[in-house]
Amino acid sequence: MKPRENWGSRLGFLMATAGSAIGLGSLWKFPYVTGENGGGLFVLAYLVFTVVIGVPIFAAELMIGRTAQKAPVGAFLALSGVKKSWRFIGWLCALVTLLILSYYVVVAGWALNYALMSLLNFSAGKTPDQVAETFDILYKSGSINMLWSFLFLGLTTAIVFRGIRHGIEFWAKILTPALFIILILLFCYSLTLDGFPQAFSFIFKPDLTKLKPSGLLQALGLACFTLSVGMGILVTYGSYMQKSEDIPKTAFTVAGMDILVSLLASLMIFPIIFTFDFVPEQGPGLLFKTMPVLFDKLPGTLILSTTFFLLVVFAALTSTISVLEVLVATVTESFGWSRPKGTLIISGLVFIISIPSALSGSSGIFKAWPEMYGKTFFDTIDYFSTTWLLPIIAVLTALFAGWIVDRAITKEGFLEGSKWVWIFRPWLFLVRWVVPAGVVLIMLQQGGVIDLDAIVQRFTWAN
């Protein structure tokens, strides 16, 4: 049997793992959701939930992967003892990564397209409305979306094709630091803007009147999403870990880096928004409509805009290589395929499945989809994957690590290579009780089963 690949260095592992957690979500979702929920108190809740819920699941997935030395399907099967049915969690991970990657490459393709347009100074001589409308033109141009999705997926495939040390680890050492450098430079620029004091106060000053109970649930969901838990990425990356690596320390280190990027992104975007009296828009609008308009009002438009969208491309690439690796590792282990064969077949499958998402704006396929389901195909896949599949997998993973895996195996796998022996008991308690309860609460709120806002209002009126 061919020896399993391992990370060549701790730095490479940290950069790859951090890169997988730092993606488009940290750059546009965190700032937007923070703006929607009033800033300060929401940010504090996000930080608490990251430590209390996100980090325990993060560590649990690494533990499962390193202990089993397999990708998700094989890992859950190997550690389930006589309860072999638990391997279905691994197949759920494969399903959700396939779905997420299919629309993620479309969004990443937009970023790649905007990097080129910015380099060509596409906003020169255009009104703000015309600059913003450029994204609408792109969204409706199915063939262009397919082209950029194909090119971005090609970049991702080329990196994963090379394997762990020569592909993922090598490029992670370049892309992740580059992401931090570009983000810090843009943050330094934002320091000079008139709106920075207002933005800083908005992000870090708690205001009890601006956060609803449902906003707390959004903070909880965001903490899980930005750490990439529930997709099998960390199980897969954990399977490549050396026994000497410290899982608890790694979990807190990567969480810290993820938090740093999210906060830097907010401190980069909100000063610009407050300076020019713009309002954050949902989803892609914040990046692809608002930001080019804002850059066009600043000196050095070409450099600022190009640098910003290269940052988005880097962030997306560090995430897509980790998502694709989950699928490649799954098929190579489950079907005995070689890495080159698995990479090319899976990439081809991803591209085929991405076509409906790329054509969502042009109605080039499934024209009646929005009328039947109330969302475009793109939005439907995004909603189904992140709102339902990820929380379900997160709960099942926590229950598996906390209750199904033999406690002696769990303890040994969690603490091997670590000096933080004291942290095992608190971690186990969080995984067994707090994480499942918290994530189930998110699902109940999102599914409309409960309405915490209404419950709190009734409680308030009663008193």
KENU-138591 format. One record per residue (C-alpha): residue number from 1; residue in three letters; x, y, z. Coordinates in nm, 2 decimals. Each point is the difference from the previous one (the first is absolute). Example, Ala and Ser with C-alpha at 12.3 -4.5 7.8 and 13.67 -1.06 7.14 Angstrom:
residues 2
{atom 1; ALA; {1.23; -0.45; 0.78}},
{atom 2; SER; {0.14; 0.34; -0.07}},
***
This chain:
residues 463
{atom 1; MET; {0.00; 0.00; 0.00}},
{atom 2; LYS; {0.13; 0.35; -0.09}},
{atom 3; PRO; {0.09; 0.20; 0.31}},
{atom 4; ARG; {-0.24; 0.28; 0.08}},
{atom 5; GLU; {0.11; 0.35; -0.08}},
{atom 6; ASN; {0.08; 0.23; 0.29}},
{atom 7; TRP; {0.06; 0.37; 0.04}},
{atom 8; GLY; {0.37; 0.09; -0.05}},
{atom 9; SER; {0.00; 0.26; 0.28}},
{atom 10; ARG; {-0.21; 0.14; 0.27}},
{atom 11; LEU; {0.00; 0.34; -0.18}},
{atom 12; GLY; {-0.13; -0.16; -0.31}},
{atom 13; PHE; {-0.28; -0.17; 0.19}},
{atom 14; LEU; {-0.10; 0.32; 0.18}},
{atom 15; MET; {0.00; 0.20; -0.32}},
{atom 16; ALA; {-0.21; -0.26; -0.19}},
{atom 17; THR; {-0.24; -0.04; 0.29}},
{atom 18; ALA; {-0.03; 0.38; 0.06}},
{atom 19; GLY; {-0.05; 0.05; -0.37}},
{atom 20; SER; {-0.28; -0.25; -0.01}},
{atom 21; ALA; {-0.18; 0.20; 0.27}},
{atom 22; ILE; {0.07; 0.34; -0.15}},
{atom 23; GLY; {-0.21; 0.04; -0.31}},
{atom 24; LEU; {-0.26; 0.22; -0.16}},
{atom 25; GLY; {-0.21; -0.03; 0.32}},
{atom 26; SER; {0.26; 0.19; 0.21}},
{atom 27; LEU; {0.02; 0.27; -0.26}},
{atom 28; TRP; {-0.36; 0.07; -0.09}},
{atom 29; LYS; {-0.23; -0.20; 0.22}},
{atom 30; PHE; {0.15; 0.10; 0.33}},
{atom 31; PRO; {0.00; 0.38; -0.07}},
{atom 32; TYR; {-0.35; -0.02; -0.15}},
{atom 33; VAL; {-0.16; -0.20; 0.28}},
{atom 34; THR; {0.18; 0.22; 0.26}},
{atom 35; GLY; {-0.15; 0.31; -0.17}},
{atom 36; GLU; {-0.35; -0.16; 0.00}},
{atom 37; ASN; {0.02; -0.08; 0.37}},
{atom 38; GLY; {0.12; 0.33; 0.13}},
{atom 39; GLY; {0.37; -0.06; 0.04}},
{atom 40; GLY; {0.16; -0.01; 0.35}},
{atom 41; LEU; {-0.21; -0.25; 0.20}},
{atom 42; PHE; {-0.04; -0.23; -0.30}},
{atom 43; VAL; {0.38; -0.01; -0.04}},
{atom 44; LEU; {0.04; -0.08; 0.37}},
{atom 45; ALA; {-0.25; -0.29; -0.04}},
{atom 46; TYR; {0.18; -0.12; -0.31}},
{atom 47; LEU; {0.33; -0.01; 0.20}},
{atom 48; VAL; {-0.16; -0.19; 0.29}},
{atom 49; PHE; {-0.17; -0.26; -0.23}},
{atom 50; THR; {0.32; -0.05; -0.20}},
{atom 51; VAL; {0.18; -0.11; 0.32}},
{atom 52; VAL; {-0.29; -0.19; 0.16}},
{atom 53; ILE; {-0.14; -0.18; -0.30}},
{atom 54; GLY; {0.21; 0.05; -0.31}},
{atom 55; VAL; {0.33; -0.09; 0.15}},
{atom 56; PRO; {-0.13; -0.33; 0.17}},
{atom 57; ILE; {-0.14; -0.13; -0.33}},
{atom 58; PHE; {0.31; 0.11; -0.18}},
{atom 59; ALA; {0.22; -0.20; 0.25}},
{atom 60; ALA; {-0.24; -0.30; -0.02}},
{atom 61; GLU; {0.03; -0.02; -0.38}},
{atom 62; LEU; {0.38; 0.02; 0.02}},
{atom 63; MET; {0.00; -0.27; 0.27}},
{atom 64; ILE; {-0.23; -0.23; -0.21}},
{atom 65; GLY; {0.22; 0.04; -0.31}},
{atom 66; ARG; {0.34; -0.05; 0.17}},
{atom 67; THR; {-0.12; -0.29; 0.21}},
{atom 68; ALA; {-0.14; -0.19; -0.30}},
{atom 69; GLN; {0.26; 0.12; -0.25}},
{atom 70; LYS; {-0.28; 0.01; -0.26}},
{atom 71; ALA; {-0.23; 0.24; -0.19}},
{atom 72; PRO; {-0.35; 0.05; 0.14}},
{atom 73; VAL; {-0.17; -0.32; -0.12}},
{atom 74; GLY; {0.28; -0.23; 0.11}},
{atom 75; ALA; {0.06; 0.20; 0.32}},
{atom 76; PHE; {-0.36; -0.02; 0.13}},
{atom 77; LEU; {-0.01; -0.37; -0.10}},
{atom 78; ALA; {0.33; -0.08; 0.18}},
{atom 79; LEU; {-0.10; 0.17; 0.33}},
{atom 80; SER; {-0.36; -0.11; 0.02}},
{atom 81; GLY; {0.07; -0.34; 0.14}},
{atom 82; VAL; {-0.30; -0.23; -0.05}},
{atom 83; LYS; {-0.22; 0.29; -0.11}},
{atom 84; LYS; {0.11; 0.00; -0.36}},
{atom 85; SER; {-0.29; 0.21; -0.12}},
{atom 86; TRP; {0.17; 0.32; 0.13}},
{atom 87; ARG; {0.22; 0.00; -0.31}},
{atom 88; PHE; {-0.30; 0.17; -0.17}},
{atom 89; ILE; {0.13; 0.32; 0.16}},
{atom 90; GLY; {0.31; -0.03; -0.22}},
{atom 91; TRP; {-0.22; -0.02; -0.31}},
{atom 92; LEU; {-0.20; 0.30; 0.11}},
{atom 93; CYS; {0.33; 0.19; 0.03}},
{atom 94; ALA; {0.08; -0.10; -0.36}},
{atom 95; LEU; {-0.35; 0.10; -0.12}},
{atom 96; VAL; {0.01; 0.35; 0.16}},
{atom 97; THR; {0.36; 0.07; -0.12}},
{atom 98; LEU; {-0.10; -0.10; -0.35}},
{atom 99; LEU; {-0.30; 0.24; 0.01}},
{atom 100; ILE; {0.19; 0.28; 0.17}},
{atom 101; LEU; {0.29; -0.02; -0.25}},
{atom 102; SER; {-0.24; 0.00; -0.29}},
{atom 103; TYR; {-0.12; 0.35; 0.07}},
{atom 104; TYR; {0.31; 0.12; 0.18}},
{atom 105; VAL; {0.20; -0.01; -0.32}},
{atom 106; VAL; {-0.26; 0.22; -0.16}},
{atom 107; VAL; {0.05; 0.27; 0.27}},
{atom 108; ALA; {0.37; -0.04; -0.02}},
{atom 109; GLY; {-0.02; 0.03; -0.37}},
{atom 110; TRP; {-0.17; 0.34; 0.05}},
{atom 111; ALA; {0.29; 0.11; 0.21}},
{atom 112; LEU; {0.25; -0.12; -0.26}},
{atom 113; ASN; {-0.19; 0.19; -0.26}},
{atom 114; TYR; {-0.01; 0.32; 0.21}},
{atom 115; ALA; {0.37; -0.02; 0.06}},
{atom 116; LEU; {0.06; 0.01; -0.38}},
{atom 117; MET; {-0.26; 0.28; -0.05}},
{atom 118; SER; {0.16; 0.20; 0.28}},
{atom 119; LEU; {0.34; -0.04; -0.16}},
{atom 120; LEU; {-0.16; 0.13; -0.32}},
{atom 121; ASN; {-0.15; 0.29; 0.20}},
{atom 122; PHE; {-0.35; -0.09; -0.10}},
{atom 123; SER; {-0.16; 0.28; 0.21}},
{atom 124; ALA; {0.17; 0.29; -0.17}},
{atom 125; GLY; {-0.24; 0.25; -0.14}},
{atom 126; LYS; {-0.31; -0.18; 0.14}},
{atom 127; THR; {-0.26; 0.12; 0.24}},
{atom 128; PRO; {-0.04; -0.18; 0.33}},
{atom 129; ASP; {-0.32; -0.16; -0.13}},
{atom 130; GLN; {0.18; -0.12; -0.31}},
{atom 131; VAL; {0.28; -0.15; 0.21}},
{atom 132; ALA; {-0.25; -0.18; 0.22}},
{atom 133; GLU; {-0.20; -0.13; -0.30}},
{atom 134; THR; {0.31; -0.17; -0.13}},
{atom 135; PHE; {-0.06; -0.28; 0.24}},
{atom 136; ASP; {-0.36; -0.04; -0.12}},
{atom 137; ILE; {0.14; -0.04; -0.35}},
{atom 138; LEU; {0.24; -0.26; 0.11}},
{atom 139; TYR; {-0.26; -0.19; 0.20}},
{atom 140; LYS; {-0.22; -0.02; -0.30}},
{atom 141; SER; {0.28; -0.11; -0.23}},
{atom 142; GLY; {0.00; -0.38; 0.03}},
{atom 143; SER; {0.28; -0.07; -0.24}},
{atom 144; ILE; {0.23; 0.24; 0.17}},
{atom 145; ASN; {-0.08; -0.14; 0.34}},
{atom 146; MET; {0.07; -0.35; -0.13}},
{atom 147; LEU; {0.33; 0.11; -0.14}},
{atom 148; TRP; {0.12; 0.16; 0.33}},
{atom 149; SER; {-0.13; -0.29; 0.20}},
{atom 150; PHE; {0.19; -0.24; -0.22}},
{atom 151; LEU; {0.33; 0.20; 0.03}},
{atom 152; PHE; {-0.03; 0.03; 0.37}},
{atom 153; LEU; {-0.08; -0.37; 0.04}},
{atom 154; GLY; {0.30; -0.07; -0.22}},
{atom 155; LEU; {0.23; 0.19; 0.25}},
{atom 156; THR; {-0.15; -0.20; 0.29}},
{atom 157; THR; {0.04; -0.33; -0.19}},
{atom 158; ALA; {0.36; 0.07; -0.09}},
{atom 159; ILE; {0.09; 0.05; 0.37}},
{atom 160; VAL; {-0.19; -0.30; 0.13}},
{atom 161; PHE; {0.14; -0.22; -0.28}},
{atom 162; ARG; {0.35; 0.05; 0.14}},
{atom 163; GLY; {-0.09; -0.15; 0.33}},
{atom 164; ILE; {0.05; 0.11; 0.36}},
{atom 165; ARG; {0.36; 0.12; 0.03}},
{atom 166; HIS; {0.07; 0.11; -0.36}},
{atom 167; GLY; {-0.35; 0.13; -0.06}},
{atom 168; ILE; {-0.22; 0.11; 0.29}},
{atom 169; GLU; {0.27; 0.06; 0.25}},
{atom 170; PHE; {0.23; 0.18; -0.24}},
{atom 171; TRP; {-0.26; 0.24; -0.13}},
{atom 172; ALA; {-0.16; 0.05; 0.35}},
{atom 173; LYS; {0.34; 0.13; 0.12}},
{atom 174; ILE; {-0.02; 0.26; -0.28}},
{atom 175; LEU; {-0.37; 0.09; -0.02}},
{atom 176; THR; {-0.09; 0.02; 0.37}},
{atom 177; PRO; {0.28; 0.24; 0.09}},
{atom 178; ALA; {-0.07; 0.20; -0.31}},
{atom 179; LEU; {-0.36; 0.03; 0.10}},
{atom 180; PHE; {0.10; 0.14; 0.34}},
{atom 181; ILE; {0.24; 0.24; -0.15}},
{atom 182; ILE; {-0.24; 0.15; -0.26}},
{atom 183; LEU; {-0.28; 0.02; 0.27}},
{atom 184; ILE; {0.24; 0.18; 0.24}},
{atom 185; LEU; {0.10; 0.25; -0.27}},
{atom 186; LEU; {-0.36; 0.08; -0.08}},
{atom 187; PHE; {-0.08; 0.02; 0.37}},
{atom 188; CYS; {0.29; 0.26; 0.04}},
{atom 189; TYR; {-0.16; 0.20; -0.29}},
{atom 190; SER; {-0.33; -0.01; 0.18}},
{atom 191; LEU; {0.16; 0.15; 0.31}},
{atom 192; THR; {0.04; 0.33; -0.20}},
{atom 193; LEU; {-0.36; 0.03; -0.09}},
{atom 194; ASP; {-0.24; 0.24; 0.19}},
{atom 195; GLY; {-0.24; -0.28; 0.07}},
{atom 196; PHE; {0.24; -0.22; 0.19}},
{atom 197; PRO; {-0.09; 0.13; 0.36}},
{atom 198; GLN; {-0.36; -0.06; -0.07}},
{atom 199; ALA; {0.06; -0.34; -0.14}},
{atom 200; PHE; {0.22; -0.10; 0.29}},
{atom 201; SER; {-0.27; 0.11; 0.24}},
{atom 202; PHE; {-0.27; -0.19; -0.20}},
{atom 203; ILE; {0.20; -0.33; 0.01}},
{atom 204; PHE; {0.13; 0.01; 0.36}},
{atom 205; LYS; {-0.25; 0.20; 0.20}},
{atom 206; PRO; {-0.29; -0.22; 0.13}},
{atom 207; ASP; {-0.35; 0.14; -0.04}},
{atom 208; LEU; {-0.28; -0.21; 0.17}},
{atom 209; THR; {-0.27; 0.16; -0.21}},
{atom 210; LYS; {0.14; -0.12; -0.33}},
{atom 211; LEU; {0.02; -0.38; 0.04}},
{atom 212; LYS; {-0.30; -0.24; 0.00}},
{atom 213; PRO; {0.00; -0.35; 0.14}},
{atom 214; SER; {0.00; -0.13; -0.36}},
{atom 215; GLY; {0.31; 0.20; -0.06}},
{atom 216; LEU; {0.17; -0.20; 0.27}},
{atom 217; LEU; {-0.08; -0.31; -0.19}},
{atom 218; GLN; {0.14; 0.15; -0.32}},
{atom 219; ALA; {0.33; 0.07; 0.20}},
{atom 220; LEU; {0.00; -0.37; 0.10}},
{atom 221; GLY; {-0.05; -0.12; -0.36}},
{atom 222; LEU; {0.26; 0.24; -0.13}},
{atom 223; ALA; {0.26; -0.13; 0.25}},
{atom 224; CYS; {-0.05; -0.35; -0.13}},
{atom 225; PHE; {-0.01; 0.11; -0.37}},
{atom 226; THR; {0.32; 0.21; 0.01}},
{atom 227; LEU; {0.20; -0.29; 0.16}},
{atom 228; SER; {-0.11; -0.24; -0.28}},
{atom 229; VAL; {-0.13; -0.26; 0.24}},
{atom 230; GLY; {-0.25; -0.25; -0.12}},
{atom 231; MET; {0.15; -0.05; -0.35}},
{atom 232; GLY; {0.25; -0.27; 0.07}},
{atom 233; ILE; {0.28; 0.23; -0.08}},
{atom 234; LEU; {0.15; -0.02; 0.35}},
{atom 235; VAL; {-0.05; -0.38; 0.02}},
{atom 236; THR; {0.20; -0.03; -0.33}},
{atom 237; TYR; {0.27; 0.25; 0.10}},
{atom 238; GLY; {0.02; -0.17; 0.35}},
{atom 239; SER; {0.07; -0.33; -0.17}},
{atom 240; TYR; {0.32; 0.15; -0.14}},
{atom 241; MET; {0.11; 0.12; 0.34}},
{atom 242; GLN; {0.31; -0.13; 0.17}},
{atom 243; LYS; {-0.06; -0.16; 0.35}},
{atom 244; SER; {0.22; 0.27; 0.15}},
{atom 245; GLU; {-0.23; 0.28; -0.10}},
{atom 246; ASP; {-0.20; 0.17; 0.27}},
{atom 247; ILE; {-0.37; -0.01; -0.08}},
{atom 248; PRO; {-0.14; 0.23; 0.27}},
{atom 249; LYS; {0.28; 0.26; -0.07}},
{atom 250; THR; {-0.06; -0.03; -0.38}},
{atom 251; ALA; {-0.38; 0.06; 0.05}},
{atom 252; PHE; {0.05; 0.31; 0.20}},
{atom 253; THR; {0.27; 0.13; -0.23}},
{atom 254; VAL; {-0.20; -0.04; -0.32}},
{atom 255; ALA; {-0.31; 0.15; 0.17}},
{atom 256; GLY; {0.21; 0.30; 0.11}},
{atom 257; MET; {0.12; 0.05; -0.36}},
{atom 258; ASP; {-0.36; -0.03; -0.13}},
{atom 259; ILE; {-0.13; 0.25; 0.25}},
{atom 260; LEU; {0.29; 0.24; -0.09}},
{atom 261; VAL; {-0.08; -0.02; -0.38}},
{atom 262; SER; {-0.38; 0.06; 0.07}},
{atom 263; LEU; {0.07; 0.30; 0.21}},
{atom 264; LEU; {0.26; 0.14; -0.24}},
{atom 265; ALA; {-0.25; -0.04; -0.28}},
{atom 266; SER; {-0.26; 0.19; 0.19}},
{atom 267; LEU; {0.25; 0.27; 0.10}},
{atom 268; MET; {0.10; 0.03; -0.37}},
{atom 269; ILE; {-0.36; 0.01; -0.14}},
{atom 270; PHE; {-0.20; 0.20; 0.25}},
{atom 271; PRO; {0.23; 0.31; 0.01}},
{atom 272; ILE; {-0.05; 0.03; -0.38}},
{atom 273; ILE; {-0.37; -0.05; 0.03}},
{atom 274; PHE; {-0.04; 0.26; 0.28}},
{atom 275; THR; {0.23; 0.25; -0.17}},
{atom 276; PHE; {-0.22; 0.00; -0.32}},
{atom 277; ASP; {-0.34; -0.06; 0.17}},
{atom 278; PHE; {-0.06; -0.34; -0.16}},
{atom 279; VAL; {-0.21; -0.28; 0.15}},
{atom 280; PRO; {0.14; -0.36; 0.00}},
{atom 281; GLU; {-0.18; -0.22; -0.24}},
{atom 282; GLN; {-0.07; -0.37; 0.03}},
{atom 283; GLY; {0.22; -0.27; -0.14}},
{atom 284; PRO; {0.19; 0.07; -0.32}},
{atom 285; GLY; {-0.13; 0.36; -0.02}},
{atom 286; LEU; {0.24; 0.11; 0.27}},
{atom 287; LEU; {0.30; -0.11; -0.19}},
{atom 288; PHE; {-0.10; 0.02; -0.37}},
{atom 289; LYS; {-0.23; 0.31; 0.00}},
{atom 290; THR; {0.09; 0.22; 0.29}},
{atom 291; MET; {0.38; -0.03; 0.03}},
{atom 292; PRO; {0.08; 0.09; -0.37}},
{atom 293; VAL; {-0.21; 0.31; 0.04}},
{atom 294; LEU; {0.18; 0.09; 0.32}},
{atom 295; PHE; {0.34; -0.06; -0.15}},
{atom 296; ASP; {-0.09; 0.22; -0.30}},
{atom 297; LYS; {-0.04; 0.29; 0.25}},
{atom 298; LEU; {0.35; -0.05; 0.15}},
{atom 299; PRO; {0.35; 0.08; -0.14}},
{atom 300; GLY; {0.18; -0.30; -0.15}},
{atom 301; THR; {-0.32; -0.17; -0.12}},
{atom 302; LEU; {0.17; -0.25; -0.22}},
{atom 303; ILE; {0.25; -0.11; 0.26}},
{atom 304; LEU; {-0.25; -0.01; 0.29}},
{atom 305; SER; {-0.27; -0.19; -0.20}},
{atom 306; THR; {0.23; -0.25; -0.15}},
{atom 307; THR; {0.17; -0.07; 0.33}},
{atom 308; PHE; {-0.33; -0.04; 0.18}},
{atom 309; PHE; {-0.14; -0.26; -0.25}},
{atom 310; LEU; {0.33; -0.19; -0.01}},
{atom 311; LEU; {-0.05; -0.03; 0.37}},
{atom 312; VAL; {-0.35; -0.14; -0.06}},
{atom 313; VAL; {0.15; -0.25; -0.26}},
{atom 314; PHE; {0.27; -0.11; 0.25}},
{atom 315; ALA; {-0.26; -0.04; 0.28}},
{atom 316; ALA; {-0.22; -0.21; -0.23}},
{atom 317; LEU; {0.29; -0.21; -0.13}},
{atom 318; THR; {0.12; -0.10; 0.35}},
{atom 319; SER; {-0.35; -0.12; 0.07}},
{atom 320; THR; {-0.08; -0.18; -0.33}},
{atom 321; ILE; {0.32; -0.21; 0.01}},
{atom 322; SER; {-0.10; -0.13; 0.35}},
{atom 323; VAL; {-0.36; -0.08; -0.12}},
{atom 324; LEU; {0.12; -0.18; -0.31}},
{atom 325; GLU; {0.25; -0.20; 0.21}},
{atom 326; VAL; {-0.28; -0.14; 0.20}},
{atom 327; LEU; {-0.16; -0.14; -0.31}},
{atom 328; VAL; {0.33; -0.13; -0.15}},
{atom 329; ALA; {0.10; -0.17; 0.33}},
{atom 330; THR; {-0.34; -0.16; 0.02}},
{atom 331; VAL; {0.00; -0.15; -0.35}},
{atom 332; THR; {0.36; -0.11; 0.02}},
{atom 333; GLU; {-0.05; -0.19; 0.32}},
{atom 334; SER; {-0.35; -0.13; -0.07}},
{atom 335; PHE; {0.06; -0.11; -0.36}},
{atom 336; GLY; {0.37; -0.05; -0.02}},
{atom 337; TRP; {0.06; 0.27; -0.26}},
{atom 338; SER; {0.33; 0.18; -0.04}},
{atom 339; ARG; {0.02; 0.36; 0.10}},
{atom 340; PRO; {0.03; 0.13; -0.36}},
{atom 341; LYS; {-0.30; -0.21; -0.11}},
{atom 342; GLY; {-0.21; 0.10; 0.30}},
{atom 343; THR; {0.09; 0.37; -0.03}},
{atom 344; LEU; {-0.09; 0.02; -0.37}},
{atom 345; ILE; {-0.32; -0.20; 0.02}},
{atom 346; ILE; {-0.13; 0.19; 0.31}},
{atom 347; SER; {0.10; 0.34; -0.16}},
{atom 348; GLY; {-0.19; -0.09; -0.31}},
{atom 349; LEU; {-0.30; -0.10; 0.21}},
{atom 350; VAL; {0.01; 0.33; 0.19}},
{atom 351; PHE; {0.01; 0.20; -0.32}},
{atom 352; ILE; {-0.30; -0.18; -0.14}},
{atom 353; ILE; {-0.20; 0.06; 0.32}},
{atom 354; SER; {0.11; 0.36; 0.01}},
{atom 355; ILE; {-0.15; 0.08; -0.34}},
{atom 356; PRO; {-0.36; 0.06; 0.13}},
{atom 357; SER; {0.14; 0.24; 0.27}},
{atom 358; ALA; {0.21; 0.18; -0.27}},
{atom 359; LEU; {-0.31; 0.03; -0.22}},
{atom 360; SER; {-0.24; 0.11; 0.28}},
{atom 361; GLY; {0.01; 0.36; -0.09}},
{atom 362; SER; {-0.05; -0.06; -0.37}},
{atom 363; SER; {-0.28; -0.25; 0.04}},
{atom 364; GLY; {0.19; -0.21; -0.26}},
{atom 365; ILE; {-0.11; -0.32; 0.18}},
{atom 366; PHE; {-0.29; -0.09; 0.24}},
{atom 367; LYS; {-0.19; 0.32; -0.09}},
{atom 368; ALA; {-0.29; -0.09; 0.22}},
{atom 369; TRP; {0.21; -0.06; 0.31}},
{atom 370; PRO; {-0.05; 0.34; 0.17}},
{atom 371; GLU; {-0.37; -0.02; -0.06}},
{atom 372; MET; {-0.03; -0.35; 0.15}},
{atom 373; TYR; {0.24; 0.03; 0.29}},
{atom 374; GLY; {0.01; 0.38; 0.07}},
{atom 375; LYS; {0.38; 0.02; -0.04}},
{atom 376; THR; {0.24; -0.03; -0.29}},
{atom 377; PHE; {0.18; -0.34; -0.04}},
{atom 378; PHE; {0.32; 0.17; 0.14}},
{atom 379; ASP; {-0.18; 0.13; 0.31}},
{atom 380; THR; {-0.18; -0.33; 0.05}},
{atom 381; ILE; {0.32; -0.20; 0.01}},
{atom 382; ASP; {0.16; 0.26; 0.23}},
{atom 383; TYR; {-0.30; 0.00; 0.24}},
{atom 384; PHE; {-0.04; -0.38; 0.01}},
{atom 385; SER; {0.37; -0.05; 0.06}},
{atom 386; THR; {0.08; 0.26; 0.26}},
{atom 387; THR; {-0.33; 0.02; 0.18}},
{atom 388; TRP; {-0.08; -0.36; 0.03}},
{atom 389; LEU; {0.28; -0.25; -0.09}},
{atom 390; LEU; {0.28; 0.18; 0.19}},
{atom 391; PRO; {-0.19; 0.03; 0.33}},
{atom 392; ILE; {-0.12; -0.36; -0.02}},
{atom 393; ILE; {0.36; -0.12; -0.07}},
{atom 394; ALA; {0.13; 0.21; 0.29}},
{atom 395; VAL; {-0.25; -0.15; 0.24}},
{atom 396; LEU; {0.07; -0.35; -0.11}},
{atom 397; THR; {0.38; 0.05; 0.02}},
{atom 398; ALA; {-0.03; 0.13; 0.35}},
{atom 399; LEU; {-0.22; -0.29; 0.11}},
{atom 400; PHE; {0.24; -0.24; -0.17}},
{atom 401; ALA; {0.31; 0.13; 0.17}},
{atom 402; GLY; {-0.17; 0.05; 0.33}},
{atom 403; TRP; {-0.21; -0.32; 0.03}},
{atom 404; ILE; {0.08; -0.26; -0.27}},
{atom 405; VAL; {0.38; -0.01; -0.01}},
{atom 406; ASP; {0.15; -0.19; 0.30}},
{atom 407; ARG; {0.09; 0.26; 0.26}},
{atom 408; ALA; {0.35; -0.15; 0.04}},
{atom 409; ILE; {0.06; 0.03; -0.37}},
{atom 410; THR; {-0.14; 0.35; 0.00}},
{atom 411; LYS; {0.22; 0.12; 0.28}},
{atom 412; GLU; {0.32; -0.16; -0.14}},
{atom 413; GLY; {-0.07; 0.15; -0.35}},
{atom 414; PHE; {-0.09; 0.34; 0.13}},
{atom 415; LEU; {0.30; 0.04; 0.24}},
{atom 416; GLU; {0.27; -0.18; -0.20}},
{atom 417; GLY; {0.28; 0.26; -0.06}},
{atom 418; SER; {-0.16; 0.25; 0.23}},
{atom 419; LYS; {0.10; 0.13; 0.34}},
{atom 420; TRP; {-0.35; 0.14; 0.06}},
{atom 421; VAL; {-0.12; -0.30; 0.20}},
{atom 422; TRP; {-0.24; 0.21; 0.21}},
{atom 423; ILE; {-0.21; 0.10; -0.30}},
{atom 424; PHE; {-0.13; -0.34; -0.08}},
{atom 425; ARG; {-0.29; -0.01; 0.25}},
{atom 426; PRO; {-0.14; 0.35; -0.09}},
{atom 427; TRP; {0.03; -0.09; -0.37}},
{atom 428; LEU; {-0.18; -0.32; 0.05}},
{atom 429; PHE; {-0.28; 0.17; 0.19}},
{atom 430; LEU; {-0.04; 0.26; -0.27}},
{atom 431; VAL; {-0.01; -0.26; -0.28}},
{atom 432; ARG; {-0.24; -0.22; 0.18}},
{atom 433; TRP; {-0.25; 0.26; 0.12}},
{atom 434; VAL; {0.06; 0.36; -0.10}},
{atom 435; VAL; {0.08; -0.04; -0.37}},
{atom 436; PRO; {-0.30; -0.22; -0.09}},
{atom 437; ALA; {-0.24; 0.21; 0.20}},
{atom 438; GLY; {0.13; 0.32; -0.16}},
{atom 439; VAL; {-0.01; -0.12; -0.36}},
{atom 440; VAL; {-0.34; -0.16; 0.04}},
{atom 441; LEU; {-0.13; 0.34; 0.12}},
{atom 442; ILE; {0.14; 0.16; -0.32}},
{atom 443; MET; {-0.18; -0.26; -0.21}},
{atom 444; LEU; {-0.33; 0.05; 0.19}},
{atom 445; GLN; {0.02; 0.37; -0.05}},
{atom 446; GLN; {0.09; -0.02; -0.36}},
{atom 447; GLY; {-0.26; -0.26; -0.07}},
{atom 448; GLY; {-0.27; 0.22; 0.15}},
{atom 449; VAL; {-0.08; -0.25; 0.28}},
{atom 450; ILE; {0.07; 0.26; 0.26}},
{atom 451; ASP; {0.02; 0.38; 0.00}},
{atom 452; LEU; {0.22; 0.13; 0.27}},
{atom 453; ASP; {-0.08; 0.36; -0.07}},
{atom 454; ALA; {-0.37; -0.07; 0.07}},
{atom 455; ILE; {0.08; -0.20; 0.31}},
{atom 456; VAL; {0.22; 0.28; 0.14}},
{atom 457; GLN; {-0.27; 0.26; -0.08}},
{atom 458; ARG; {-0.27; -0.21; 0.18}},
{atom 459; PHE; {0.23; -0.04; 0.30}},
{atom 460; THR; {0.07; 0.37; 0.01}},
{atom 461; TRP; {-0.37; 0.09; -0.02}},
{atom 462; ALA; {-0.08; -0.25; 0.27}},
{atom 463; ASN; {0.23; 0.17; 0.24}},
***
